[in-house]
């Protein structure tokens, strides 16, 4: 059963590509009538890219200190979780595992935002025409094949509690639809779901998809139907990057999932 009173995936200005302070997100969640909110700030290791869109060590120190302050201040009003969204980089597994072991996290979201091509990494969720051109030259289907293969590794190699925006890669690329549909129906997603089921990992329904691809969240209904066969726990996340996006489109979440129907 999907809990629509919890937003399990929000970001703040700490990640350098969102806006707003942590307290503004808590207040927005209260205005929405939510019972719980989970910050899921970005961590990346070994990424070679011109633009840093994740937290550094000092950012995480502030994040935890401010999060604890907000927990005390709003203790009687809302539950506040401090989590991390870990970008999978197979070349940096020891560093990622060491980072995760440093603190207790309320949630650990797994994702893959960057693909190594040549001597640098390219953002799979970028809408920059120059980045999209790189993926066009590299091959859209080839990019997606490698993306899903990396996720299949991530869910076996890292102690995640949820898998984030499963089918969001190349969401801004004009040629993504056909190869994404083909790969989504293939065996790699079965491998991912099977590994998640063994580990009790939740599948995130990410409502930012209603903005990026209009009437569909991440993952698609077809992928949700396949995941249902593995009885995966589900969690709702707005992937908010602005306070006003907290809980966005939760009213569109599939009613059978909210009701707990099969």
C-alpha positions as CSV (number, residue, x, y, z in Angstrom):
1,X,0.0,0.0,0.0
2,X,1.3,3.4,-1.0
3,X,1.4,6.1,1.7
4,X,0.4,9.4,0.2
5,X,0.9,11.3,3.5
6,X,4.7,10.8,3.1
7,X,6.9,12.6,0.6
8,X,10.0,10.3,0.5
9,X,12.2,12.3,-1.9
10,X,13.0,16.0,-1.6
11,X,16.1,18.1,-2.3
12,X,17.2,21.6,-1.2
13,X,19.6,24.3,-2.3
14,X,22.4,22.3,-0.8
15,X,22.6,20.2,-4.0
16,X,23.3,23.3,-6.1
17,X,20.5,22.7,-8.6
18,X,17.5,23.2,-6.3
19,X,16.3,26.2,-4.4
20,X,15.1,26.8,-0.8
21,X,16.2,26.0,2.7
22,X,15.4,22.8,4.5
23,X,12.9,24.5,6.8
24,X,11.0,25.9,3.8
25,X,10.4,22.3,2.7
26,X,9.2,21.2,6.1
27,X,6.8,24.1,6.2
28,X,5.6,23.2,2.7
29,X,5.0,19.7,3.8
30,X,2.9,20.9,6.7
31,X,0.9,23.2,4.4
32,X,0.2,20.1,2.3
33,X,-1.0,18.2,5.3
34,X,1.7,15.6,5.1
35,X,2.7,13.5,8.1
36,X,6.3,12.7,7.0
37,X,9.0,14.2,4.8
38,X,12.3,12.6,3.8
39,X,15.2,14.7,2.6
40,X,17.2,12.7,0.1
41,X,20.2,14.8,-0.7
42,X,22.6,13.9,-3.5
43,X,25.9,12.1,-3.0
44,X,28.3,11.3,-5.9
45,X,31.8,9.9,-5.9
46,X,34.4,10.2,-8.6
47,X,32.3,12.0,-11.1
48,X,34.2,14.0,-13.6
49,X,31.9,16.7,-14.8
50,X,32.0,20.5,-15.2
51,X,29.1,21.1,-13.0
52,X,28.8,19.8,-9.4
53,X,25.1,19.0,-8.6
54,X,25.6,17.1,-5.3
55,X,26.7,17.8,-1.8
56,X,30.3,18.1,-0.6
57,X,31.6,17.0,2.9
58,X,30.9,20.3,4.5
59,X,27.4,20.4,3.0
60,X,26.6,17.0,4.7
61,X,27.8,18.3,8.0
62,X,25.4,21.3,7.8
63,X,22.6,19.0,6.4
64,X,22.7,16.7,9.4
65,X,23.0,19.5,12.0
66,X,20.1,21.5,10.5
67,X,18.0,18.4,10.1
68,X,18.4,17.6,13.8
69,X,17.4,21.1,14.7
70,X,14.3,20.9,12.5
71,X,13.4,17.5,14.1
72,X,13.4,19.1,17.5
73,X,11.5,22.2,16.4
74,X,8.8,20.3,14.5
75,X,8.7,17.1,16.7
76,X,5.0,17.4,17.5
77,X,4.0,18.4,13.9
78,X,5.7,16.2,11.4
79,X,8.3,13.4,11.1
80,X,11.5,14.5,9.4
81,X,13.8,11.9,7.8
82,X,17.4,12.5,6.8
83,X,18.4,10.4,3.9
84,X,20.7,10.3,0.9
85,X,20.3,9.7,-2.8
86,X,23.4,7.8,-3.9
87,X,24.5,8.0,-7.5
88,X,26.0,4.6,-8.6
89,X,29.5,4.7,-9.9
90,X,31.0,1.2,-10.1
91,X,34.6,2.6,-10.1
92,X,34.0,4.2,-6.6
93,X,32.3,1.4,-4.7
94,X,34.7,1.5,-1.7
95,X,34.3,5.2,-1.3
96,X,30.5,5.0,-1.6
97,X,30.3,2.2,1.0
98,X,32.6,4.1,3.4
99,X,30.4,7.2,3.1
100,X,27.2,5.3,3.7
101,X,28.8,3.6,6.8
102,X,29.8,7.0,8.3
103,X,26.3,7.8,9.5
104,X,22.9,6.2,10.1
105,X,20.6,7.2,7.3
106,X,16.8,7.1,7.5
107,X,16.6,6.2,3.8
108,X,19.1,5.4,1.2
109,X,17.9,6.0,-2.4
110,X,19.8,4.5,-5.2
111,X,20.0,6.1,-8.6
112,X,22.4,6.5,-11.5
113,X,22.7,10.1,-12.8
114,X,26.0,9.9,-14.7
115,X,27.4,7.7,-17.5
116,X,31.1,7.6,-18.2
117,X,31.9,8.2,-21.8
118,X,35.6,8.6,-22.7
119,X,37.4,10.6,-20.0
120,X,34.4,12.3,-18.4
121,X,30.8,11.7,-17.1
122,X,27.6,12.9,-18.7
123,X,24.4,13.6,-16.8
124,X,21.7,11.2,-17.9
125,X,18.9,13.5,-16.7
126,X,20.2,16.7,-18.4
127,X,18.3,18.8,-20.7
128,X,21.4,20.6,-22.0
129,X,21.4,20.2,-25.9
130,X,25.2,19.6,-25.8
131,X,24.8,16.7,-23.4
132,X,21.9,15.3,-25.4
133,X,24.0,15.5,-28.5
134,X,26.7,13.4,-26.9
135,X,24.2,10.7,-26.1
136,X,22.8,10.9,-29.6
137,X,26.3,10.2,-31.0
138,X,27.0,7.5,-28.4
139,X,23.6,5.9,-29.2
140,X,20.4,6.2,-27.2
141,X,19.7,2.5,-27.0
142,X,23.3,1.8,-26.0
143,X,23.1,4.5,-23.3
144,X,19.9,3.0,-21.9
145,X,21.3,-0.5,-21.9
146,X,24.3,0.6,-19.9
147,X,22.1,2.7,-17.5
148,X,19.8,-0.3,-16.6
149,X,22.8,-2.5,-16.3
150,X,24.3,-0.1,-13.8
151,X,21.1,-0.1,-11.8
152,X,21.1,-3.9,-11.8
153,X,24.5,-3.7,-10.2
154,X,23.6,-0.9,-7.8
155,X,20.8,-2.8,-6.2
156,X,23.1,-5.8,-5.4
157,X,26.2,-3.8,-4.5
158,X,24.9,-1.1,-2.2
159,X,22.6,-1.1,0.9
160,X,19.8,0.9,-0.6
161,X,16.3,1.1,0.9
162,X,14.6,2.4,-2.3
163,X,15.3,2.7,-6.0
164,X,14.6,6.1,-7.4
165,X,13.0,7.2,-10.7
166,X,13.7,3.9,-12.4
167,X,13.0,4.9,-16.0
168,X,13.9,8.6,-15.9
169,X,17.2,8.3,-17.9
170,X,17.3,10.5,-21.0
171,X,13.9,11.9,-20.2
172,X,14.7,15.0,-22.2
173,X,16.0,13.2,-25.3
174,X,13.6,13.3,-28.3
175,X,14.4,9.7,-29.3
176,X,14.1,8.0,-26.0
177,X,10.6,6.5,-26.2
178,X,11.1,3.5,-28.4
179,X,14.4,2.1,-26.9
180,X,13.1,2.8,-23.4
181,X,9.9,0.8,-24.0
182,X,11.9,-2.1,-25.5
183,X,14.4,-2.2,-22.6
184,X,11.6,-1.7,-20.0
185,X,9.9,-4.9,-21.3
186,X,13.2,-6.9,-21.3
187,X,14.9,-9.1,-18.8
188,X,17.1,-6.5,-17.1
189,X,14.1,-5.0,-15.3
190,X,13.1,-8.4,-14.1
191,X,16.7,-8.8,-12.7
192,X,16.4,-5.5,-10.9
193,X,13.0,-6.3,-9.4
194,X,14.2,-9.8,-8.3
195,X,17.3,-8.3,-6.6
196,X,15.2,-5.7,-4.9
197,X,12.7,-8.3,-3.6
198,X,15.5,-10.3,-2.1
199,X,16.7,-7.2,-0.2
200,X,13.3,-5.8,0.7
201,X,14.0,-2.7,-1.3
202,X,11.2,-0.3,-2.1
203,X,10.3,1.0,-5.6
204,X,9.8,4.7,-5.7
205,X,6.8,6.2,-7.6
206,X,8.3,9.5,-8.5
207,X,5.7,12.1,-9.3
208,X,8.1,14.5,-11.0
209,X,7.3,12.4,-14.1
210,X,4.0,14.1,-14.3
211,X,5.9,17.3,-15.2
212,X,8.6,15.8,-17.4
213,X,6.4,13.4,-19.4
214,X,3.0,14.8,-18.6
215,X,0.5,12.0,-17.7
216,X,3.0,9.4,-16.4
217,X,5.0,9.2,-13.2
218,X,8.3,7.2,-13.0
219,X,8.1,4.2,-13.5
220,X,5.4,3.7,-16.1
221,X,2.3,1.7,-15.3
222,X,3.7,-1.3,-17.3
223,X,6.8,-1.4,-15.1
224,X,4.7,-1.0,-12.0
225,X,2.6,-4.0,-13.1
226,X,5.8,-6.1,-13.6
227,X,7.1,-5.0,-10.2
228,X,3.9,-6.0,-8.5
229,X,4.6,-9.6,-9.3
230,X,7.6,-9.3,-6.9
231,X,5.5,-7.7,-4.2
232,X,7.9,-4.8,-3.8
233,X,7.1,-2.2,-1.2
234,X,6.3,1.2,-2.8
235,X,7.1,4.7,-1.7
236,X,5.9,8.1,-3.1
237,X,8.4,10.9,-3.8
238,X,7.9,14.2,-5.4
239,X,11.6,14.7,-6.2
240,X,10.9,18.3,-5.2
241,X,13.6,20.9,-6.1
242,X,11.5,23.8,-4.9
243,X,9.5,24.0,-1.6
244,X,6.2,24.5,-3.6
245,X,6.9,21.1,-5.3
246,X,6.6,19.1,-2.1
247,X,3.9,16.5,-2.5
248,X,3.3,17.6,-6.1
249,X,0.8,15.5,-8.1
250,X,0.2,13.1,-5.2
251,X,-3.5,13.5,-6.0
252,X,-2.7,11.7,-9.3
253,X,-1.2,8.6,-7.6
254,X,-3.0,5.4,-8.8
255,X,-6.0,4.9,-6.5
256,X,-5.7,1.1,-6.4
257,X,-2.2,1.5,-4.9
258,X,-3.5,3.9,-2.3
259,X,-6.3,1.6,-1.4
260,X,-4.0,-1.4,-1.2
261,X,-5.9,-3.3,-3.8
262,X,-4.2,-6.0,-5.9
